[in-house]
């Protein structure tokens, strides 16, 4: 598999995993803006998963 095919296959799952990790860490780090960041960072992957589940 070349680099372009690998990026096409794994790009979005890796991006969603990193976003989830950022959300979890921001939830642990503080309050206020950190909470807003964690809601957004954890809500987006959940929304994407729900959209794909309802689409199929």
mmCIF entry with sequence, helices, sheets and N, C-alpha, C, O atoms, coordinates in Angstrom:
data_MODEL
# 
_entry.id   MODEL 
# 
_entity.id                         1 
_entity.type                       polymer 
_entity.pdbx_number_of_molecules   1 
# 
_entity_poly.entity_id                      1 
_entity_poly.type                           'polypeptide(L)' 
_entity_poly.nstd_linkage                   no 
_entity_poly.nstd_monomer                   no 
_entity_poly.pdbx_seq_one_letter_code       
;(UNK)(UNK)(UNK)(UNK)(UNK)(UNK)(UNK)(UNK)(UNK)(UNK)(UNK)(UNK)(UNK)(UNK)(UNK)(UNK)
(UNK)(UNK)(UNK)(UNK)(UNK)(UNK)(UNK)(UNK)(UNK)(UNK)(UNK)(UNK)(UNK)(UNK)(UNK)(UNK)
(UNK)(UNK)(UNK)(UNK)(UNK)(UNK)(UNK)(UNK)(UNK)(UNK)(UNK)(UNK)(UNK)(UNK)(UNK)(UNK)
(UNK)(UNK)(UNK)(UNK)(UNK)(UNK)(UNK)(UNK)
;
_entity_poly.pdbx_seq_one_letter_code_can   XXXXXXXXXXXXXXXXXXXXXXXXXXXXXXXXXXXXXXXXXXXXXXXXXXXXXXXX 
_entity_poly.pdbx_strand_id                 A 
# 
loop_
_entity_poly_seq.entity_id 
_entity_poly_seq.num 
_entity_poly_seq.mon_id 
_entity_poly_seq.hetero 
1 1  UNK n 
1 2  UNK n 
1 3  UNK n 
1 4  UNK n 
1 5  UNK n 
1 6  UNK n 
1 7  UNK n 
1 8  UNK n 
1 9  UNK n 
1 10 UNK n 
1 11 UNK n 
1 12 UNK n 
1 13 UNK n 
1 14 UNK n 
1 15 UNK n 
1 16 UNK n 
1 17 UNK n 
1 18 UNK n 
1 19 UNK n 
1 20 UNK n 
1 21 UNK n 
1 22 UNK n 
1 23 UNK n 
1 24 UNK n 
1 25 UNK n 
1 26 UNK n 
1 27 UNK n 
1 28 UNK n 
1 29 UNK n 
1 30 UNK n 
1 31 UNK n 
1 32 UNK n 
1 33 UNK n 
1 34 UNK n 
1 35 UNK n 
1 36 UNK n 
1 37 UNK n 
1 38 UNK n 
1 39 UNK n 
1 40 UNK n 
1 41 UNK n 
1 42 UNK n 
1 43 UNK n 
1 44 UNK n 
1 45 UNK n 
1 46 UNK n 
1 47 UNK n 
1 48 UNK n 
1 49 UNK n 
1 50 UNK n 
1 51 UNK n 
1 52 UNK n 
1 53 UNK n 
1 54 UNK n 
1 55 UNK n 
1 56 UNK n 
# 
_struct_asym.id          A 
_struct_asym.entity_id   1 
# 
loop_
_struct_conf.conf_type_id 
_struct_conf.id 
_struct_conf.pdbx_PDB_helix_id 
_struct_conf.beg_label_comp_id 
_struct_conf.beg_label_asym_id 
_struct_conf.beg_label_seq_id 
_struct_conf.pdbx_beg_PDB_ins_code 
_struct_conf.end_label_comp_id 
_struct_conf.end_label_asym_id 
_struct_conf.end_label_seq_id 
_struct_conf.pdbx_end_PDB_ins_code 
_struct_conf.beg_auth_comp_id 
_struct_conf.beg_auth_asym_id 
_struct_conf.beg_auth_seq_id 
_struct_conf.end_auth_comp_id 
_struct_conf.end_auth_asym_id 
_struct_conf.end_auth_seq_id 
_struct_conf.pdbx_PDB_helix_class 
_struct_conf.details 
_struct_conf.pdbx_PDB_helix_length 
HELX_P HELX_P1 AA1 UNK A 3  ? UNK A 29 ? UNK A 3  UNK A 29 1 ? 27 
HELX_P HELX_P2 AA2 UNK A 33 ? UNK A 55 ? UNK A 33 UNK A 55 1 ? 23 
# 
_struct_conf_type.id          HELX_P 
_struct_conf_type.criteria    ? 
_struct_conf_type.reference   ? 
# 
loop_
_atom_site.group_PDB 
_atom_site.id 
_atom_site.type_symbol 
_atom_site.label_atom_id 
_atom_site.label_alt_id 
_atom_site.label_comp_id 
_atom_site.label_asym_id 
_atom_site.label_entity_id 
_atom_site.label_seq_id 
_atom_site.pdbx_PDB_ins_code 
_atom_site.Cartn_x 
_atom_site.Cartn_y 
_atom_site.Cartn_z 
_atom_site.occupancy 
_atom_site.B_iso_or_equiv 
_atom_site.pdbx_formal_charge 
_atom_site.auth_seq_id 
_atom_site.auth_comp_id 
_atom_site.auth_asym_id 
_atom_site.auth_atom_id 
_atom_site.pdbx_PDB_model_num 
ATOM 1   N N  . UNK A 1 1  ? 0.839   -1.163 0.000  1.00 0.00 ? 1  UNK A N  1 
ATOM 2   C CA . UNK A 1 1  ? 0.000   0.000  0.000  1.00 0.00 ? 1  UNK A CA 1 
ATOM 3   C C  . UNK A 1 1  ? 0.897   1.245  0.000  1.00 0.00 ? 1  UNK A C  1 
ATOM 4   O O  . UNK A 1 1  ? 1.863   1.326  0.759  1.00 0.00 ? 1  UNK A O  1 
ATOM 5   N N  . UNK A 1 2  ? 0.570   2.187  -0.843 1.00 0.00 ? 2  UNK A N  1 
ATOM 6   C CA . UNK A 1 2  ? 1.381   3.403  -0.851 1.00 0.00 ? 2  UNK A CA 1 
ATOM 7   C C  . UNK A 1 2  ? 0.884   4.390  0.206  1.00 0.00 ? 2  UNK A C  1 
ATOM 8   O O  . UNK A 1 2  ? -0.134  4.160  0.858  1.00 0.00 ? 2  UNK A O  1 
ATOM 9   N N  . UNK A 1 3  ? 1.616   5.486  0.363  1.00 0.00 ? 3  UNK A N  1 
ATOM 10  C CA . UNK A 1 3  ? 1.286   6.459  1.414  1.00 0.00 ? 3  UNK A CA 1 
ATOM 11  C C  . UNK A 1 3  ? -0.077  7.105  1.205  1.00 0.00 ? 3  UNK A C  1 
ATOM 12  O O  . UNK A 1 3  ? -0.797  7.363  2.169  1.00 0.00 ? 3  UNK A O  1 
ATOM 13  N N  . UNK A 1 4  ? -0.429  7.365  -0.029 1.00 0.00 ? 4  UNK A N  1 
ATOM 14  C CA . UNK A 1 4  ? -1.710  8.022  -0.304 1.00 0.00 ? 4  UNK A CA 1 
ATOM 15  C C  . UNK A 1 4  ? -2.883  7.104  0.059  1.00 0.00 ? 4  UNK A C  1 
ATOM 16  O O  . UNK A 1 4  ? -3.876  7.559  0.627  1.00 0.00 ? 4  UNK A O  1 
ATOM 17  N N  . UNK A 1 5  ? -2.769  5.832  -0.264 1.00 0.00 ? 5  UNK A N  1 
ATOM 18  C CA . UNK A 1 5  ? -3.831  4.885  0.072  1.00 0.00 ? 5  UNK A CA 1 
ATOM 19  C C  . UNK A 1 5  ? -3.933  4.698  1.587  1.00 0.00 ? 5  UNK A C  1 
ATOM 20  O O  . UNK A 1 5  ? -5.030  4.567  2.129  1.00 0.00 ? 5  UNK A O  1 
ATOM 21  N N  . UNK A 1 6  ? -2.797  4.688  2.255  1.00 0.00 ? 6  UNK A N  1 
ATOM 22  C CA . UNK A 1 6  ? -2.798  4.554  3.710  1.00 0.00 ? 6  UNK A CA 1 
ATOM 23  C C  . UNK A 1 6  ? -3.467  5.762  4.359  1.00 0.00 ? 6  UNK A C  1 
ATOM 24  O O  . UNK A 1 6  ? -4.277  5.607  5.274  1.00 0.00 ? 6  UNK A O  1 
ATOM 25  N N  . UNK A 1 7  ? -3.137  6.950  3.896  1.00 0.00 ? 7  UNK A N  1 
ATOM 26  C CA . UNK A 1 7  ? -3.752  8.156  4.434  1.00 0.00 ? 7  UNK A CA 1 
ATOM 27  C C  . UNK A 1 7  ? -5.242  8.184  4.147  1.00 0.00 ? 7  UNK A C  1 
ATOM 28  O O  . UNK A 1 7  ? -6.033  8.602  4.993  1.00 0.00 ? 7  UNK A O  1 
ATOM 29  N N  . UNK A 1 8  ? -5.626  7.743  2.967  1.00 0.00 ? 8  UNK A N  1 
ATOM 30  C CA . UNK A 1 8  ? -7.048  7.731  2.620  1.00 0.00 ? 8  UNK A CA 1 
ATOM 31  C C  . UNK A 1 8  ? -7.828  6.755  3.507  1.00 0.00 ? 8  UNK A C  1 
ATOM 32  O O  . UNK A 1 8  ? -8.969  7.025  3.881  1.00 0.00 ? 8  UNK A O  1 
ATOM 33  N N  . UNK A 1 9  ? -7.210  5.629  3.837  1.00 0.00 ? 9  UNK A N  1 
ATOM 34  C CA . UNK A 1 9  ? -7.870  4.620  4.660  1.00 0.00 ? 9  UNK A CA 1 
ATOM 35  C C  . UNK A 1 9  ? -7.903  5.007  6.141  1.00 0.00 ? 9  UNK A C  1 
ATOM 36  O O  . UNK A 1 9  ? -8.930  4.842  6.800  1.00 0.00 ? 9  UNK A O  1 
ATOM 37  N N  . UNK A 1 10 ? -6.799  5.516  6.660  1.00 0.00 ? 10 UNK A N  1 
ATOM 38  C CA . UNK A 1 10 ? -6.657  5.733  8.094  1.00 0.00 ? 10 UNK A CA 1 
ATOM 39  C C  . UNK A 1 10 ? -6.722  7.191  8.529  1.00 0.00 ? 10 UNK A C  1 
ATOM 40  O O  . UNK A 1 10 ? -6.670  7.464  9.728  1.00 0.00 ? 10 UNK A O  1 
ATOM 41  N N  . UNK A 1 11 ? -6.831  8.125  7.614  1.00 0.00 ? 11 UNK A N  1 
ATOM 42  C CA . UNK A 1 11 ? -6.801  9.538  7.971  1.00 0.00 ? 11 UNK A CA 1 
ATOM 43  C C  . UNK A 1 11 ? -7.903  9.960  8.926  1.00 0.00 ? 11 UNK A C  1 
ATOM 44  O O  . UNK A 1 11 ? -7.620  10.508 9.991  1.00 0.00 ? 11 UNK A O  1 
ATOM 45  N N  . UNK A 1 12 ? -9.158  9.713  8.561  1.00 0.00 ? 12 UNK A N  1 
ATOM 46  C CA . UNK A 1 12 ? -10.278 10.125 9.412  1.00 0.00 ? 12 UNK A CA 1 
ATOM 47  C C  . UNK A 1 12 ? -10.349 9.353  10.729 1.00 0.00 ? 12 UNK A C  1 
ATOM 48  O O  . UNK A 1 12 ? -10.591 9.974  11.764 1.00 0.00 ? 12 UNK A O  1 
ATOM 49  N N  . UNK A 1 13 ? -10.151 8.040  10.745 1.00 0.00 ? 13 UNK A N  1 
ATOM 50  C CA . UNK A 1 13 ? -10.171 7.355  12.050 1.00 0.00 ? 13 UNK A CA 1 
ATOM 51  C C  . UNK A 1 13 ? -9.091  7.855  13.008 1.00 0.00 ? 13 UNK A C  1 
ATOM 52  O O  . UNK A 1 13 ? -9.333  7.981  14.208 1.00 0.00 ? 13 UNK A O  1 
ATOM 53  N N  . UNK A 1 14 ? -7.915  8.136  12.486 1.00 0.00 ? 14 UNK A N  1 
ATOM 54  C CA . UNK A 1 14 ? -6.847  8.656  13.353 1.00 0.00 ? 14 UNK A CA 1 
ATOM 55  C C  . UNK A 1 14 ? -7.197  10.053 13.840 1.00 0.00 ? 14 UNK A C  1 
ATOM 56  O O  . UNK A 1 14 ? -6.967  10.375 15.006 1.00 0.00 ? 14 UNK A O  1 
ATOM 57  N N  . UNK A 1 15 ? -7.748  10.888 12.968 1.00 0.00 ? 15 UNK A N  1 
ATOM 58  C CA . UNK A 1 15 ? -8.138  12.243 13.363 1.00 0.00 ? 15 UNK A CA 1 
ATOM 59  C C  . UNK A 1 15 ? -9.218  12.201 14.445 1.00 0.00 ? 15 UNK A C  1 
ATOM 60  O O  . UNK A 1 15 ? -9.161  12.973 15.402 1.00 0.00 ? 15 UNK A O  1 
ATOM 61  N N  . UNK A 1 16 ? -10.191 11.317 14.307 1.00 0.00 ? 16 UNK A N  1 
ATOM 62  C CA . UNK A 1 16 ? -11.241 11.197 15.322 1.00 0.00 ? 16 UNK A CA 1 
ATOM 63  C C  . UNK A 1 16 ? -10.690 10.645 16.637 1.00 0.00 ? 16 UNK A C  1 
ATOM 64  O O  . UNK A 1 16 ? -11.150 11.035 17.710 1.00 0.00 ? 16 UNK A O  1 
ATOM 65  N N  . UNK A 1 17 ? -9.720  9.750  16.566 1.00 0.00 ? 17 UNK A N  1 
ATOM 66  C CA . UNK A 1 17 ? -9.096  9.215  17.783 1.00 0.00 ? 17 UNK A CA 1 
ATOM 67  C C  . UNK A 1 17 ? -8.312  10.300 18.513 1.00 0.00 ? 17 UNK A C  1 
ATOM 68  O O  . UNK A 1 17 ? -8.380  10.395 19.738 1.00 0.00 ? 17 UNK A O  1 
ATOM 69  N N  . UNK A 1 18 ? -7.574  11.115 17.774 1.00 0.00 ? 18 UNK A N  1 
ATOM 70  C CA . UNK A 1 18 ? -6.824  12.214 18.387 1.00 0.00 ? 18 UNK A CA 1 
ATOM 71  C C  . UNK A 1 18 ? -7.791  13.227 18.995 1.00 0.00 ? 18 UNK A C  1 
ATOM 72  O O  . UNK A 1 18 ? -7.554  13.734 20.092 1.00 0.00 ? 18 UNK A O  1 
ATOM 73  N N  . UNK A 1 19 ? -8.867  13.520 18.293 1.00 0.00 ? 19 UNK A N  1 
ATOM 74  C CA . UNK A 1 19 ? -9.864  14.452 18.808 1.00 0.00 ? 19 UNK A CA 1 
ATOM 75  C C  . UNK A 1 19 ? -10.497 13.917 20.090 1.00 0.00 ? 19 UNK A C  1 
ATOM 76  O O  . UNK A 1 19 ? -10.742 14.684 21.022 1.00 0.00 ? 19 UNK A O  1 
ATOM 77  N N  . UNK A 1 20 ? -10.760 12.628 20.150 1.00 0.00 ? 20 UNK A N  1 
ATOM 78  C CA . UNK A 1 20 ? -11.302 12.021 21.370 1.00 0.00 ? 20 UNK A CA 1 
ATOM 79  C C  . UNK A 1 20 ? -10.306 12.110 22.524 1.00 0.00 ? 20 UNK A C  1 
ATOM 80  O O  . UNK A 1 20 ? -10.687 12.398 23.659 1.00 0.00 ? 20 UNK A O  1 
ATOM 81  N N  . UNK A 1 21 ? -9.045  11.863 22.235 1.00 0.00 ? 21 UNK A N  1 
ATOM 82  C CA . UNK A 1 21 ? -8.016  11.962 23.275 1.00 0.00 ? 21 UNK A CA 1 
ATOM 83  C C  . UNK A 1 21 ? -7.898  13.390 23.788 1.00 0.00 ? 21 UNK A C  1 
ATOM 84  O O  . UNK A 1 21 ? -7.745  13.597 24.991 1.00 0.00 ? 21 UNK A O  1 
ATOM 85  N N  . UNK A 1 22 ? -7.965  14.374 22.905 1.00 0.00 ? 22 UNK A N  1 
ATOM 86  C CA . UNK A 1 22 ? -7.933  15.780 23.319 1.00 0.00 ? 22 UNK A CA 1 
ATOM 87  C C  . UNK A 1 22 ? -9.136  16.089 24.199 1.00 0.00 ? 22 UNK A C  1 
ATOM 88  O O  . UNK A 1 22 ? -9.009  16.791 25.202 1.00 0.00 ? 22 UNK A O  1 
ATOM 89  N N  . UNK A 1 23 ? -10.300 15.569 23.829 1.00 0.00 ? 23 UNK A N  1 
ATOM 90  C CA . UNK A 1 23 ? -11.495 15.795 24.633 1.00 0.00 ? 23 UNK A CA 1 
ATOM 91  C C  . UNK A 1 23 ? -11.391 15.191 26.023 1.00 0.00 ? 23 UNK A C  1 
ATOM 92  O O  . UNK A 1 23 ? -11.781 15.818 27.008 1.00 0.00 ? 23 UNK A O  1 
ATOM 93  N N  . UNK A 1 24 ? -10.873 13.995 26.105 1.00 0.00 ? 24 UNK A N  1 
ATOM 94  C CA . UNK A 1 24 ? -10.731 13.351 27.406 1.00 0.00 ? 24 UNK A CA 1 
ATOM 95  C C  . UNK A 1 24 ? -9.714  14.073 28.283 1.00 0.00 ? 24 UNK A C  1 
ATOM 96  O O  . UNK A 1 24 ? -9.944  14.263 29.478 1.00 0.00 ? 24 UNK A O  1 
ATOM 97  N N  . UNK A 1 25 ? -8.602  14.471 27.699 1.00 0.00 ? 25 UNK A N  1 
ATOM 98  C CA . UNK A 1 25 ? -7.589  15.192 28.473 1.00 0.00 ? 25 UNK A CA 1 
ATOM 99  C C  . UNK A 1 25 ? -8.080  16.564 28.912 1.00 0.00 ? 25 UNK A C  1 
ATOM 100 O O  . UNK A 1 25 ? -7.813  16.983 30.038 1.00 0.00 ? 25 UNK A O  1 
ATOM 101 N N  . UNK A 1 26 ? -8.784  17.260 28.051 1.00 0.00 ? 26 UNK A N  1 
ATOM 102 C CA . UNK A 1 26 ? -9.279  18.582 28.432 1.00 0.00 ? 26 UNK A CA 1 
ATOM 103 C C  . UNK A 1 26 ? -10.343 18.481 29.525 1.00 0.00 ? 26 UNK A C  1 
ATOM 104 O O  . UNK A 1 26 ? -10.478 19.391 30.343 1.00 0.00 ? 26 UNK A O  1 
ATOM 105 N N  . UNK A 1 27 ? -11.091 17.394 29.544 1.00 0.00 ? 27 UNK A N  1 
ATOM 106 C CA . UNK A 1 27 ? -12.074 17.200 30.616 1.00 0.00 ? 27 UNK A CA 1 
ATOM 107 C C  . UNK A 1 27 ? -11.381 16.997 31.966 1.00 0.00 ? 27 UNK A C  1 
ATOM 108 O O  . UNK A 1 27 ? -11.914 17.368 33.011 1.00 0.00 ? 27 UNK A O  1 
ATOM 109 N N  . UNK A 1 28 ? -10.201 16.411 31.927 1.00 0.00 ? 28 UNK A N  1 
ATOM 110 C CA . UNK A 1 28 ? -9.466  16.184 33.172 1.00 0.00 ? 28 UNK A CA 1 
ATOM 111 C C  . UNK A 1 28 ? -8.675  17.403 33.634 1.00 0.00 ? 28 UNK A C  1 
ATOM 112 O O  . UNK A 1 28 ? -8.392  17.537 34.824 1.00 0.00 ? 28 UNK A O  1 
ATOM 113 N N  . UNK A 1 29 ? -8.317  18.289 32.714 1.00 0.00 ? 29 UNK A N  1 
ATOM 114 C CA . UNK A 1 29 ? -7.401  19.377 33.048 1.00 0.00 ? 29 UNK A CA 1 
ATOM 115 C C  . UNK A 1 29 ? -8.029  20.548 33.780 1.00 0.00 ? 29 UNK A C  1 
ATOM 116 O O  . UNK A 1 29 ? -7.375  21.151 34.631 1.00 0.00 ? 29 UNK A O  1 
ATOM 117 N N  . UNK A 1 30 ? -9.256  20.887 33.485 1.00 0.00 ? 30 UNK A N  1 
ATOM 118 C CA . UNK A 1 30 ? -9.777  22.064 34.147 1.00 0.00 ? 30 UNK A CA 1 
ATOM 119 C C  . UNK A 1 30 ? -11.252 22.292 33.912 1.00 0.00 ? 30 UNK A C  1 
ATOM 120 O O  . UNK A 1 30 ? -11.973 21.416 33.434 1.00 0.00 ? 30 UNK A O  1 
ATOM 121 N N  . UNK A 1 31 ? -11.685 23.496 34.261 1.00 0.00 ? 31 UNK A N  1 
ATOM 122 C CA . UNK A 1 31 ? -13.085 23.881 34.145 1.00 0.00 ? 31 UNK A CA 1 
ATOM 123 C C  . UNK A 1 31 ? -13.211 25.062 33.195 1.00 0.00 ? 31 UNK A C  1 
ATOM 124 O O  . UNK A 1 31 ? -12.217 25.593 32.701 1.00 0.00 ? 31 UNK A O  1 
ATOM 125 N N  . UNK A 1 32 ? -14.441 25.457 32.954 1.00 0.00 ? 32 UNK A N  1 
ATOM 126 C CA . UNK A 1 32 ? -14.692 26.619 32.110 1.00 0.00 ? 32 UNK A CA 1 
ATOM 127 C C  . UNK A 1 32 ? -14.480 26.300 30.642 1.00 0.00 ? 32 UNK A C  1 
ATOM 128 O O  . UNK A 1 32 ? -15.192 25.478 30.065 1.00 0.00 ? 32 UNK A O  1 
ATOM 129 N N  . UNK A 1 33 ? -13.499 26.955 30.044 1.00 0.00 ? 33 UNK A N  1 
ATOM 130 C CA . UNK A 1 33 ? -13.212 26.751 28.624 1.00 0.00 ? 33 UNK A CA 1 
ATOM 131 C C  . UNK A 1 33 ? -12.771 25.310 28.350 1.00 0.00 ? 33 UNK A C  1 
ATOM 132 O O  . UNK A 1 33 ? -13.028 24.775 27.271 1.00 0.00 ? 33 UNK A O  1 
ATOM 133 N N  . UNK A 1 34 ? -12.119 24.696 29.310 1.00 0.00 ? 34 UNK A N  1 
ATOM 134 C CA . UNK A 1 34 ? -11.700 23.298 29.130 1.00 0.00 ? 34 UNK A CA 1 
ATOM 135 C C  . UNK A 1 34 ? -12.912 22.385 28.974 1.00 0.00 ? 34 UNK A C  1 
ATOM 136 O O  . UNK A 1 34 ? -12.889 21.440 28.186 1.00 0.00 ? 34 UNK A O  1 
ATOM 137 N N  . UNK A 1 35 ? -13.970 22.676 29.732 1.00 0.00 ? 35 UNK A N  1 
ATOM 138 C CA . UNK A 1 35 ? -15.194 21.882 29.622 1.00 0.00 ? 35 UNK A CA 1 
ATOM 139 C C  . UNK A 1 35 ? -15.835 22.051 28.247 1.00 0.00 ? 35 UNK A C  1 
ATOM 140 O O  . UNK A 1 35 ? -16.318 21.087 27.655 1.00 0.00 ? 35 UNK A O  1 
ATOM 141 N N  . UNK A 1 36 ? -15.833 23.278 27.750 1.00 0.00 ? 36 UNK A N  1 
ATOM 142 C CA . UNK A 1 36 ? -16.393 23.523 26.414 1.00 0.00 ? 36 UNK A CA 1 
ATOM 143 C C  . UNK A 1 36 ? -15.584 22.788 25.349 1.00 0.00 ? 36 UNK A C  1 
ATOM 144 O O  . UNK A 1 36 ? -16.144 22.213 24.415 1.00 0.00 ? 36 UNK A O  1 
ATOM 145 N N  . UNK A 1 37 ? -14.265 22.814 25.499 1.00 0.00 ? 37 UNK A N  1 
ATOM 146 C CA . UNK A 1 37 ? -13.410 22.094 24.559 1.00 0.00 ? 37 UNK A CA 1 
ATOM 147 C C  . UNK A 1 37 ? -13.678 20.592 24.616 1.00 0.00 ? 37 UNK A C  1 
ATOM 148 O O  . UNK A 1 37 ? -13.739 19.931 23.579 1.00 0.00 ? 37 UNK A O  1 
ATOM 149 N N  . UNK A 1 38 ? -13.837 20.056 25.814 1.00 0.00 ? 38 UNK A N  1 
ATOM 150 C CA . UNK A 1 38 ? -14.078 18.618 25.942 1.00 0.00 ? 38 UNK A CA 1 
ATOM 151 C C  . UNK A 1 38 ? -15.428 18.228 25.345 1.00 0.00 ? 38 UNK A C  1 
ATOM 152 O O  . UNK A 1 38 ? -15.537 17.182 24.705 1.00 0.00 ? 38 UNK A O  1 
ATOM 153 N N  . UNK A 1 39 ? -16.456 19.052 25.544 1.00 0.00 ? 39 UNK A N  1 
ATOM 154 C CA . UNK A 1 39 ? -17.770 18.768 24.947 1.00 0.00 ? 39 UNK A CA 1 
ATOM 155 C C  . UNK A 1 39 ? -17.677 18.743 23.432 1.00 0.00 ? 39 UNK A C  1 
ATOM 156 O O  . UNK A 1 39 ? -18.214 17.841 22.788 1.00 0.00 ? 39 UNK A O  1 
ATOM 157 N N  . UNK A 1 40 ? -17.004 19.720 22.867 1.00 0.00 ? 40 UNK A N  1 
ATOM 158 C CA . UNK A 1 40 ? -16.878 19.792 21.407 1.00 0.00 ? 40 UNK A CA 1 
ATOM 159 C C  . UNK A 1 40 ? -16.036 18.639 20.871 1.00 0.00 ? 40 UNK A C  1 
ATOM 160 O O  . UNK A 1 40 ? -16.394 18.011 19.875 1.00 0.00 ? 40 UNK A O  1 
ATOM 161 N N  . UNK A 1 41 ? -14.916 18.367 21.536 1.00 0.00 ? 41 UNK A N  1 
ATOM 162 C CA . UNK A 1 41 ? -13.999 17.340 21.053 1.00 0.00 ? 41 UNK A CA 1 
ATOM 163 C C  . UNK A 1 41 ? -14.580 15.937 21.211 1.00 0.00 ? 41 UNK A C  1 
ATOM 164 O O  . UNK A 1 41 ? -14.254 15.052 20.420 1.00 0.00 ? 41 UNK A O  1 
ATOM 165 N N  . UNK A 1 42 ? -15.419 15.714 22.199 1.00 0.00 ? 42 UNK A N  1 
ATOM 166 C CA . UNK A 1 42 ? -16.041 14.402 22.367 1.00 0.00 ? 42 UNK A CA 1 
ATOM 167 C C  . UNK A 1 42 ? -17.366 14.293 21.618 1.00 0.00 ? 42 UNK A C  1 
ATOM 168 O O  . UNK A 1 42 ? -17.794 13.193 21.265 1.00 0.00 ? 42 UNK A O  1 
ATOM 169 N N  . UNK A 1 43 ? -18.004 15.412 21.380 1.00 0.00 ? 43 UNK A N  1 
ATOM 170 C CA . UNK A 1 43 ? -19.282 15.399 20.675 1.00 0.00 ? 43 UNK A CA 1 
ATOM 171 C C  . UNK A 1 43 ? -19.134 15.166 19.179 1.00 0.00 ? 43 UNK A C  1 
ATOM 172 O O  . UNK A 1 43 ? -19.976 14.509 18.567 1.00 0.00 ? 43 UNK A O  1 
ATOM 173 N N  . UNK A 1 44 ? -18.084 15.692 18.593 1.00 0.00 ? 44 UNK A N  1 
ATOM 174 C CA . UNK A 1 44 ? -17.896 15.538 17.150 1.00 0.00 ? 44 UNK A CA 1 
ATOM 175 C C  . UNK A 1 44 ? -17.720 14.072 16.729 1.00 0.00 ? 44 UNK A C  1 
ATOM 176 O O  . UNK A 1 44 ? -18.413 13.638 15.810 1.00 0.00 ? 44 UNK A O  1 
ATOM 177 N N  . UNK A 1 45 ? -16.837 13.294 17.349 1.00 0.00 ? 45 UNK A N  1 
ATOM 178 C CA . UNK A 1 45 ? -16.746 11.881 16.961 1.00 0.00 ? 45 UNK A CA 1 
ATOM 179 C C  . UNK A 1 45 ? -18.044 11.110 17.212 1.00 0.00 ? 45 UNK A C  1 
ATOM 180 O O  . UNK A 1 45 ? -18.394 10.213 16.445 1.00 0.00 ? 45 UNK A O  1 
ATOM 181 N N  . UNK A 1 46 ? -18.753 11.461 18.284 1.00 0.00 ? 46 UNK A N  1 
ATOM 182 C CA . UNK A 1 46 ? -20.038 10.818 18.566 1.00 0.00 ? 46 UNK A CA 1 
ATOM 183 C C  . UNK A 1 46 ? -21.051 11.156 17.482 1.00 0.00 ? 46 UNK A C  1 
ATOM 184 O O  . UNK A 1 46 ? -21.805 10.291 17.037 1.00 0.00 ? 46 UNK A O  1 
ATOM 185 N N  . UNK A 1 47 ? -21.066 12.396 17.066 1.00 0.00 ? 47 UNK A N  1 
ATOM 186 C CA . UNK A 1 47 ? -21.968 12.816 15.996 1.00 0.00 ? 47 UNK A CA 1 
ATOM 187 C C  . UNK A 1 47 ? -21.644 12.142 14.670 1.00 0.00 ? 47 UNK A C  1 
ATOM 188 O O  . UNK A 1 47 ? -22.546 11.740 13.935 1.00 0.00 ? 47 UNK A O  1 
ATOM 189 N N  . UNK A 1 48 ? -20.368 12.019 14.369 1.00 0.00 ? 48 UNK A N  1 
ATOM 190 C CA . UNK A 1 48 ? -19.958 11.340 13.130 1.00 0.00 ? 48 UNK A CA 1 
ATOM 191 C C  . UNK A 1 48 ? -20.373 9.871  13.166 1.00 0.00 ? 48 UNK A C  1 
ATOM 192 O O  . UNK A 1 48 ? -20.866 9.341  12.171 1.00 0.00 ? 48 UNK A O  1 
ATOM 193 N N  . UNK A 1 49 ? -20.176 9.218  14.301 1.00 0.00 ? 49 UNK A N  1 
ATOM 194 C CA . UNK A 1 49 ? -20.573 7.807  14.427 1.00 0.00 ? 49 UNK A CA 1 
ATOM 195 C C  . UNK A 1 49 ? -22.080 7.650  14.305 1.00 0.00 ? 49 UNK A C  1 
ATOM 196 O O  . UNK A 1 49 ? -22.557 6.725  13.649 1.00 0.00 ? 49 UNK A O  1 
ATOM 197 N N  . UNK A 1 50 ? -22.829 8.544  14.931 1.00 0.00 ? 50 UNK A N  1 
ATOM 198 C CA . UNK A 1 50 ? -24.289 8.489  14.830 1.00 0.00 ? 50 UNK A CA 1 
ATOM 199 C C  . UNK A 1 50 ? -24.773 8.732  13.423 1.00 0.00 ? 50 UNK A C  1 
ATOM 200 O O  . UNK A 1 50 ? -25.698 8.070  12.953 1.00 0.00 ? 50 UNK A O  1 
ATOM 201 N N  . UNK A 1 51 ? -24.148 9.685  12.742 1.00 0.00 ? 51 UNK A N  1 
ATOM 202 C CA . UNK A 1 51 ? -24.528 9.974  11.361 1.00 0.00 ? 51 UNK A CA 1 
ATOM 203 C C  . UNK A 1 51 ? -24.291 8.761  10.453 1.00 0.00 ? 51 UNK A C  1 
ATOM 204 O O  . UNK A 1 51 ? -25.128 8.431  9.613  1.00 0.00 ? 51 UNK A O  1 
ATOM 205 N N  . UNK A 1 52 ? -23.148 8.107  10.633 1.00 0.00 ? 52 UNK A N  1 
ATOM 206 C CA . UNK A 1 52 ? -22.857 6.918  9.826  1.00 0.00 ? 52 UNK A CA 1 
ATOM 207 C C  . UNK A 1 52 ? -23.789 5.762  10.178 1.00 0.00 ? 52 UNK A C  1 
ATOM 208 O O  . UNK A 1 52 ? -24.185 4.995  9.300  1.00 0.00 ? 52 UNK A O  1 
ATOM 209 N N  . UNK A 1 53 ? -24.143 5.634  11.454 1.00 0.00 ? 53 UNK A N  1 
ATOM 210 C CA . UNK A 1 53 ? -25.045 4.558  11.845 1.00 0.00 ? 53 UNK A CA 1 
ATOM 211 C C  . UNK A 1 53 ? -26.444 4.754  11.260 1.00 0.00 ? 53 UNK A C  1 
ATOM 212 O O  . UNK A 1 53 ? -27.074 3.794  10.815 1.00 0.00 ? 53 UNK A O  1 
ATOM 213 N N  . UNK A 1 54 ? -26.923 5.986  11.263 1.00 0.00 ? 54 UNK A N  1 
ATOM 214 C CA . UNK A 1 54 ? -28.254 6.249  10.736 1.00 0.00 ? 54 UNK A CA 1 
ATOM 215 C C  . UNK A 1 54 ? -28.289 6.254  9.215  1.00 0.00 ? 54 UNK A C  1 
ATOM 216 O O  . UNK A 1 54 ? -29.327 5.977  8.612  1.00 0.00 ? 54 UNK A O  1 
ATOM 217 N N  . UNK A 1 55 ? -27.174 6.563  8.605  1.00 0.00 ? 55 UNK A N  1 
ATOM 218 C CA . UNK A 1 55 ? -27.086 6.603  7.151  1.00 0.00 ? 55 UNK A CA 1 
ATOM 219 C C  . UNK A 1 55 ? -27.195 5.222  6.525  1.00 0.00 ? 55 UNK A C  1 
ATOM 220 O O  . UNK A 1 55 ? -27.758 5.063  5.442  1.00 0.00 ? 55 UNK A O  1 
ATOM 221 N N  . UNK A 1 56 ? -26.655 4.230  7.212  1.00 0.00 ? 56 UNK A N  1 
ATOM 222 C CA . UNK A 1 56 ? -26.673 2.871  6.671  1.00 0.00 ? 56 UNK A CA 1 
ATOM 223 C C  . UNK A 1 56 ? -27.802 2.127  7.315  1.00 0.00 ? 56 UNK A C  1 
ATOM 224 O O  . UNK A 1 56 ? -28.018 0.953  7.016  1.00 0.00 ? 56 UNK A O  1 
# 
